[in-house]
Amino acid sequence: MFTSKKKIVIEAFKKQKEKLNERASYEEDGAWSIYTKQIIKTSFGEKSEFYDVFVDRIEPRYHFRHDITQEQFEKFTKETKVKLEKFIDGCIEIVNINGVYQEEKPNFISKMSNELLWTLIGSVASVVFIAGYSMSDISHKIDEQKFEQSIENKRDSIVMLIKQLITRPVSSDSITNKNTPK
């Protein structure tokens, strides 16, 4: 069965919350801090406010020396545990609402500098303009050639008709027949 990343992250936060009752979780060489920081990084990203708050404010405050008494540990955990539980509950709530952070995958355009993009845009626009102008000019010339060819064809056919009329012999009968009333 497929388990969503969101559910996995929430379960990981809950496990870290349960570990707050263990003394080893608070010791300087304990892995609780490292695991929790990694879960926050995975859930919200390294540039998130949750990550910044954990790294800058929470993580440095919850460590203590190994040689403190059980009484000092209990006093320390009473104050610290409540704050950490609230923080983890807040993380869980945000993951439930927003889901898990997904790192942006850069595409080839986002990898280019603005100067290069503007240069490419200007170049493409220039090429398109020149190509359009050239095609318009070529189209106009083709239309002119067709028009000239059409005029030349008409002129040739008129000249041929005139030649035929001039060279055709006219008989006197055809002239008199046309002018005589019937």
C-alpha positions as a printed NumPy array, in Angstrom:
array([[   0.   ,    0.   ,    0.   ],
       [   1.272,    3.448,   -0.909],
       [   1.801,    5.853,    1.994],
       [   1.91 ,    9.548,    1.184],
       [   4.907,   11.662,    2.087],
       [   2.602,   13.835,    4.16 ],
       [   1.6  ,   10.899,    6.395],
       [   5.21 ,    9.778,    6.756],
       [   6.302,   13.267,    7.836],
       [   3.444,   13.55 ,   10.358],
       [   4.358,   10.163,   11.839],
       [   8.   ,   11.243,   12.067],
       [   6.993,   14.422,   13.942],
       [   4.834,   12.361,   16.336],
       [   7.748,    9.995,   17.049],
       [  10.019,   12.946,   17.778],
       [   7.355,   14.324,   20.13 ],
       [   7.215,   10.968,   21.992],
       [  11.001,   10.96 ,   22.35 ],
       [  10.802,   14.196,   24.361],
       [  10.201,   12.035,   27.464],
       [  13.597,   10.356,   27.1  ],
       [  16.589,   11.952,   28.75 ],
       [  18.889,   10.951,   25.895],
       [  16.869,   13.139,   23.537],
       [  18.083,   16.236,   25.344],
       [  21.733,   15.354,   25.65 ],
       [  24.225,   17.158,   23.46 ],
       [  25.192,   14.009,   21.61 ],
       [  21.533,   12.921,   21.22 ],
       [  20.219,   12.515,   17.736],
       [  16.827,   14.085,   18.47 ],
       [  17.922,   17.504,   17.296],
       [  19.492,   16.187,   14.105],
       [  16.447,   14.077,   13.195],
       [  13.978,   16.837,   14.025],
       [  15.95 ,   19.382,   12.026],
       [  15.988,   17.014,    9.043],
       [  12.232,   16.401,    9.306],
       [  11.596,   20.163,    9.388],
       [  13.926,   20.695,    6.437],
       [  12.122,   17.961,    4.462],
       [   8.682,   19.25 ,    5.453],
       [   9.111,   22.978,    4.933],
       [  12.428,   23.533,    3.172],
       [  15.687,   24.98 ,    4.426],
       [  14.527,   28.56 ,    3.792],
       [  11.296,   28.237,    5.788],
       [  10.492,   30.104,    8.98 ],
       [  10.031,   26.816,   10.841],
       [  13.547,   25.751,    9.952],
       [  14.973,   29.154,   10.945],
       [  13.115,   29.166,   14.278],
       [  14.287,   25.655,   15.102],
       [  17.918,   26.254,   14.172],
       [  18.229,   29.752,   15.654],
       [  16.03 ,   29.629,   18.769],
       [  14.967,   26.133,   19.76 ],
       [  17.925,   23.897,   19.019],
       [  20.513,   25.946,   20.981],
       [  18.272,   26.135,   24.084],
       [  17.267,   22.549,   24.654],
       [  20.75 ,   21.013,   25.077],
       [  22.2  ,   20.537,   28.544],
       [  25.216,   18.947,   30.106],
       [  25.283,   15.209,   30.87 ],
       [  26.193,   15.649,   34.512],
       [  23.007,   17.353,   35.717],
       [  20.847,   15.665,   38.312],
       [  17.511,   14.019,   37.624],
       [  15.797,   16.882,   39.478],
       [  17.477,   19.481,   37.236],
       [  16.53 ,   17.381,   34.193],
       [  12.862,   17.259,   35.225],
       [  12.75 ,   21.016,   35.829],
       [  14.42 ,   21.617,   32.499],
       [  12.076,   19.276,   30.624],
       [   8.935,   20.759,   32.184],
       [   9.72 ,   24.126,   30.659],
       [  11.303,   22.923,   27.448],
       [   9.01 ,   19.988,   26.662],
       [   5.871,   22.145,   26.538],
       [   7.486,   24.568,   24.11 ],
       [   8.84 ,   21.793,   21.91 ],
       [   5.497,   19.959,   21.879],
       [   3.711,   23.159,   20.827],
       [   6.276,   23.726,   18.114],
       [   5.949,   20.146,   16.82 ],
       [   2.124,   20.361,   16.977],
       [   2.346,   23.547,   14.912],
       [   4.539,   21.759,   12.379],
       [   2.06 ,   18.872,   12.149],
       [  -0.85 ,   21.287,   11.689],
       [   0.89 ,   23.142,    8.858],
       [   1.806,   19.862,    7.134],
       [  -1.853,   18.791,    7.402],
       [  -2.983,   22.059,    5.81 ],
       [  -0.278,   22.712,    3.205],
       [   1.287,   19.324,    2.647],
       [   5.009,   18.678,    2.37 ],
       [   7.414,   21.125,    0.752],
       [   8.583,   20.203,   -2.716],
       [  11.776,   21.702,   -3.984],
       [  11.385,   23.62 ,   -7.221],
       [  12.884,   21.878,  -10.185],
       [  14.562,   24.469,  -12.366],
       [  13.807,   24.476,  -16.064],
       [  16.213,   25.635,  -18.757],
       [  14.815,   29.194,  -18.782],
       [  15.166,   29.685,  -15.024],
       [  18.846,   28.744,  -15.321],
       [  19.525,   31.6  ,  -17.766],
       [  20.494,   35.084,  -16.69 ],
       [  18.156,   38.008,  -17.379],
       [  20.675,   39.577,  -19.762],
       [  20.819,   36.407,  -21.85 ],
       [  17.017,   36.119,  -21.888],
       [  16.596,   39.739,  -23.062],
       [  19.257,   39.194,  -25.718],
       [  17.467,   36.066,  -26.949],
       [  14.08 ,   37.788,  -26.924],
       [  15.475,   40.751,  -28.869],
       [  17.191,   38.463,  -31.364],
       [  14.098,   36.349,  -31.933],
       [  11.922,   39.459,  -32.313],
       [  14.372,   40.899,  -34.841],
       [  14.508,   37.67 ,  -36.838],
       [  10.705,   37.435,  -36.851],
       [  10.378,   41.076,  -37.972],
       [  12.968,   40.688,  -40.75 ],
       [  11.453,   37.388,  -41.908],
       [   7.96 ,   38.904,  -41.935],
       [   9.13 ,   41.953,  -43.853],
       [  11.033,   39.78 ,  -46.343],
       [   8.032,   37.498,  -46.863],
       [   5.799,   40.528,  -47.355],
       [   8.236,   41.983,  -49.866],
       [   8.536,   38.661,  -51.717],
       [   4.751,   38.236,  -51.725],
       [   4.337,   41.765,  -53.092],
       [   6.883,   41.079,  -55.852],
       [   5.143,   37.833,  -56.775],
       [   1.819,   39.678,  -57.012],
       [   3.439,   42.323,  -59.229],
       [   4.911,   39.633,  -61.484],
       [   1.545,   37.9  ,  -61.789],
       [  -0.115,   41.223,  -62.61 ],
       [   2.531,   42.067,  -65.22 ],
       [   2.233,   38.574,  -66.699],
       [  -1.541,   38.96 ,  -66.857],
       [  -1.241,   42.327,  -68.645],
       [   1.316,   40.884,  -71.03 ],
       [  -0.938,   37.903,  -71.812],
       [  -3.904,   40.197,  -72.445],
       [  -1.792,   42.484,  -74.63 ],
       [  -0.55 ,   39.484,  -76.632],
       [  -4.075,   38.193,  -77.151],
       [  -5.264,   41.674,  -78.238],
       [  -2.351,   41.952,  -80.658],
       [  -3.177,   38.516,  -82.099],
       [  -6.816,   39.493,  -82.556],
       [  -5.851,   42.712,  -84.3  ],
       [  -3.477,   40.817,  -86.597],
       [  -6.172,   38.319,  -87.403],
       [  -8.615,   41.093,  -88.184],
       [  -6.107,   42.903,  -90.35 ],
       [  -4.956,   39.845,  -92.25 ],
       [  -8.359,   38.377,  -92.787],
       [  -9.683,   39.149,  -96.222],
       [ -12.959,   40.966,  -96.342],
       [ -15.285,   40.096,  -99.194],
       [ -17.585,   42.603, -100.804],
       [ -20.58 ,   40.299, -100.319],
       [ -20.194,   40.236,  -96.585],
       [ -20.116,   44.04 ,  -96.455],
       [ -23.211,   44.48 ,  -98.666],
       [ -25.176,   41.746,  -96.94 ],
       [ -24.715,   43.291,  -93.578],
       [ -25.79 ,   46.763,  -94.7  ],
       [ -28.774,   45.714,  -96.818],
       [ -32.116,   45.535,  -95.134],
       [ -34.033,   42.302,  -95.477]])
